[in-house]
Amino acid sequence: MATIEKINVEKKLQTFIDLNHGHDLVTSKSVKTIEVDGSKIKIKLELGYPAKTYINVLQTNLKQHLQTLAGITQVDIDVNVKIVSHAVQQALKPHPNIKNIIAVASGKGGVGKSTTAVNLALALASEGATVGILDADIYGPSIPTMLGLQGYPMSEDNKTMMPKIAYGIQTMSIGYLIDADQPMIWRGPMVTNALLQLLRDTNWKDVDYLVIDLPPGTGDIQLTLSQQIPVSGAVIVTTPQDIALVDAQRGLGMFEKVNVPILGIVENMSMHICSQCGHEEAIFGEGGGIAMSKKNQVDLLGALPLDINIRKSVDVGKPTLVSDPDGRTAQIYREIARKTAARLALKGKDFSTRFPKIIVQNT
């Protein structure tokens, strides 16, 4: 019987690509230990992103991959998930109760950004993460409607607010604090202060990912986010339409200028599928998201269809991940969520909490 060498197992692992981030298991530092006992091997993996629905697939595919090595009779694979804080903009530190903040942005309205943000948050939670979502659209908050929530948030100390909970995720929005038909006639400084208060005065609890649903454009809210809120990465939502791509490009450029990593692009409304006959038609054009990703050398995280059920589900407060969790669209959202978190896991980690505070005193 051929002797199995540990180095050969490691080389084999270097040829197995994790489709969620596009790198092999060794380069991505997912391999923690390799044990060889005669013809048996045992491998411990540690993923830096939530992958509840992917772990069994990973184990099955990796076992088949390794069993092509001569002499192997048994392969055991143990997969663990560990989500850590990642680096944010210089001079800022991660929020003490939030490991990572992911901004979801678009250059213009009407591209389905809020719907994508809500389903992304729910998909991350369904993959095993502790998730929150912050509605940063002060003028037009939509998260309460999409999650079927209303009413004022509770406060245990009369100073801070408890996040409202929907479908297992923590949420906060200015929409909980005002009447539904009350217009927000505020100037820029009031809007930015409101955003900071919503973030800082909410008692977020051990959040792995806080998804921030940004308003469209590159105005005061976006500037405040880039300068005062510790963001780990951003996701750009667009449609294939040329005018949407032009505006999305501006949003992408803004994050690049303030050194916030772009985790990828989501192409929404990529294809309309007729509910009556099944005919497919690219009514907003096609290939725009791919072209934009290639131009900017960022990943296309996924493409979502123009589906009436996506709209109907958020209108009644039951997003796709809730109303049809086993459907194809929910599967696409989960794939986008895993890819988003996996690409963030490859980014630099935050080590600020590892360094002790130095206090200089007169003696």
N, C-alpha and C positions, 0 to 999 in steps of 0.2 A: 504494500500500500504506500502511495506517495506521502511524503512528509509535508505537512502544511506549515509554511513559514508565515510569521506575523507580517513581515514586510510585504508578502504577496497579497495578503488580505487587505492591507492598507492601500496597495496599488489598485486593487480591484474596486475599493470604495471610492477612489479618485475618478473612476469612470462612471459612477452612478450620479446622475444629475437630479437634484431636487427641483421639480418643475415649478415650485412656488417662488423660488428666487433665482433659478437658472444657474446655480453653481453646484459643484460636487460637494459631497458630504465632508470631505477633508478640508478643502479650501474654506468652506463656510464654518469650520470649527464645530461641526455638529457631532463629530465622533469623540467620545470621552474616553472609552476604554475598548481594547480589543484583547480578548482572552482566547488562547488556543490550547486545547486539551486533546492531544492525539488527532482524531479525525473530526472533533467537535470544535465549533467556534461560538463565542458569545460576544455580542457587541452591544455597548450601551451608547445610545444617541441622546443628545439634548438639543431640542429645537428651541429657537428663541422667539417663536410665534405660536399662537393658539392653532391647534390642528386636530380637533376632536374627530372630525369626519374624514381625516386624511391618514391618521396613524395606521389603521389596519391596511389600507392600500399601500402605504410606505413599507410596512413590514413584509407584506406578501411579495411586492415587487423586488425588494432588496434581497429577500431569501432566494428567490429565483435567480437573481443576478449573481449572488455569491456561490450558489450551488454548481455553477459552471466551473469552479475551481476543482482541479483533480484532487481526489482523496477526501473530500468533505462528505460526512454522513449526517451531520446535524448542524443546524444553524439556529441560534436563539438571538432574538433582537429585542432589547428593552428600550423603549422610547419614553423620554421624559420631556416635559415642557417647562421652560423657565423664562419668564418675561421680565426684562430689566429696563431701567431707564436709559435712554439714549441722549446723546449730546444735543444741546439746543444752541441758540444764538449766543455769541460771545457776550459776556457781562451779565447773562441771565442764568438762573438756576432752575431746575425742574420744580414744579409745584410739589410741596411736601406730601400731598395725598394723591398725586397723579403721576404715574411713571412716564407716560408719553401723551403728548397732545398732537393730534393729527388734524390739520386744517383741510376742509373740503371747500374748494373755490371754483368759480367760473368767471369768465370775463363779462358775461351778460346774463340777463334773466331768461327764464323760460326754457332752460336746457335740462331741467330735471335734477338740479343740484341738491335741493333739500330732500327729495325722494331718495336720491342716491345716498346722501349722508345718513338718513334714518335707517335705511336697509343695510348700509355698511356697518353701522353701530350694532344693529340686531344680529347681523351675520358674525361679527367678531364675538359677540356674546354666545351665539350658538356653537362657536368653535371652542368655547371654554374660557374666554377672557372676562374680566370684570370691566364693564364698559359704562361710560357716561356720554351724554351728548349735550352740548351747549348751543343754544340758538343765538347766534350773534347778529341776526337780522333784527335790529331794534325797531325799524320802521314797519317791517312786514313780517312779524313772527309767525311761522307756520308749523313749527314742531308740535305745539299743543294739539292742534287739529289732527295732524298726522298720527299722533300717538293716542288720540282719544282722551286727552286729559284737560281738566279745567280746574279753576279754583286756586286760591292762594297757597303757597307752600307753607309748611309748618315751621315754627321756630322754637327751639328748646331753651334759648337764652335771651330772646328778644333782641338779639344783635345779628345773628347769622341765620341762614335759611337751610332747611333740610331739602335735598333734591327730591323732586317727585319721581316716583318709580312707575315705569311702564314696561311690561313684558320682560322684567328682569334687568333693565338698564336704568341708570340714574339720569335724570333730565333736569334742565333749568332753562327758562325762557322769560323774557320780559312779558310774554303773553300770559303768564300766570299772575302777573301783578297789575294788569290793567283790564278794563272791560274790552270785550272782543271788538266793539265798534268804536273804540276810542282812538283818535288819530294821534300819532306821536309827532307833535310839531316842535321838534328840538333841533338846536344847532349842533354842529360837530362836537364841541367839547362835552356837551351833556351826553351825547350818544356814546362817546368813547369812555366816559366815566361810568356810564351804565354798564357797558360791557365788562369793564374791570371789576365792578362791584358784583356782577353776576358770577364771575369766575372766582373771585377771592372771598366773597361772603357766603358762598355755598359750602356746606359741609360734605364735600365729596369723600367717599369712603373707599380707600384702597383701590383706586381706579388704575387699571392697566393701560387703557386707552381712553382718552377723552376726545371725541370727535366734535370739532367746532364747525357748525354750518355757517359759513360766511355769506353775507349779502353779495350780490353780483357787483363787479367793478373793482377799482383799485383806489378807494377813497379813504376816509378817516378811519373806519373800522379796520381795514386791511393794514394801514400804517401803524395803528396802535398794536395790532396783533404782532407785527414784525418787530416792533421796538420794545414792547413791554410784556408780552406774553411768551413764555418759553415753549416754542414749537419744535417738535422733533422732525416733522415732515409734512408735506402737503400733497393732496390729490387734486388734480384738475379735471373737471367734468366739462365735456363739450358734446356737441352733436356734429355730424359730418358736414353740416352746412358751412360754406365758406365764411359767412359773416360771423358765425359762432366761433370758428377756428381763429379768426383774426383777433377777436376779443379774448379768447382763451390764451392766446399767445402772449398778450399783454399781462395777464394774470400770472402766467408761468414766469415771464421775465421779471416781474416784481419779486417773487420769492427767490429767484436766483440772485438778485441784487442784494437782498438782505441775508443771504447765506442760509436759507431754509431749504433743505433737500427736497427735491421733487420725487416722490415715491412712484408716481406714474400717472397715466391719463386713463380716464374712463370715457368711452364713447357711448353716449346715450342715444336712444332713438335711431340706432344704426340701420334697422330694417323694420318695415311695417309688414306684419303678417295678417292677412284678412281673416277675421273670425268666422266668416261664412264659407269661403272657398279655399282658404289656406294659401292664396297667392302671395308671394313675397315681392315687395317693391321698396327700393331705397329712395323714399320720397324726399329725404333731406340730403341726397348725395351719398357717395360711398368712398371709403378709403381715407377719409379725412383724419381720423384718429391715428391710423398707422403712419400716414405721412407726417403728422405732427410729432409723433414719437420718434421717428427716424431723424427728422430735422433737429430735434433737441436732444437726441441720444438719451431718451428716457423710455421707460417701459409702458407699453399699452397693457393695462391691467385687465381689461375685458371690454366687451361690447354688449350692450343691452338692447333688446328689441323695443319698438314702439308698440306697447301692448296696453289695450284699454283696461285690463285687469290691474295693472300697476297703478294707474290713476284712480280707479275705483276703490282700491284697497286703502290707499292713504286718505282718501276723502272721507271714509267712514272710520278712520282711526285704527285700522288693522292692516299695517304694511304687508308686503308680499311675504316676508319671512314669517309672519304670523298667520296670514290668511291662507297661504299655500306653501307651507314649509318644505314639502317634498317635490314641488314643481320644478321645472327646468329653470325658470327665472330665479327662484330662490337659490338653486344650485350655482348659477352664474354669480349671484351676489356673494355667496360663500367663497367661491374661487377668487373673486376680487378682494375679499377681506383677507384671505390667507396670503395672497400675493402682496397686498399692501403691508401687512404685518411682517411678512418674511423679508421683504426688501428693507424695511426699517431695521430688522434684526441684524442686517449686514452693516449698518451704519455704526459710527463710533459710539461707544458707551459713555455714560456720564459717571465720572469718578469723583465728583465734588464731595459726596458724602463720606468718602474714604479718608479724606484728609482732615486731621484734627484742627479745631479752631485755635489759633494762637492769640493769647491775650497778654499784652504787655502791661505790667503794673509797676508803679514806683515802689521801691522797697527801701 
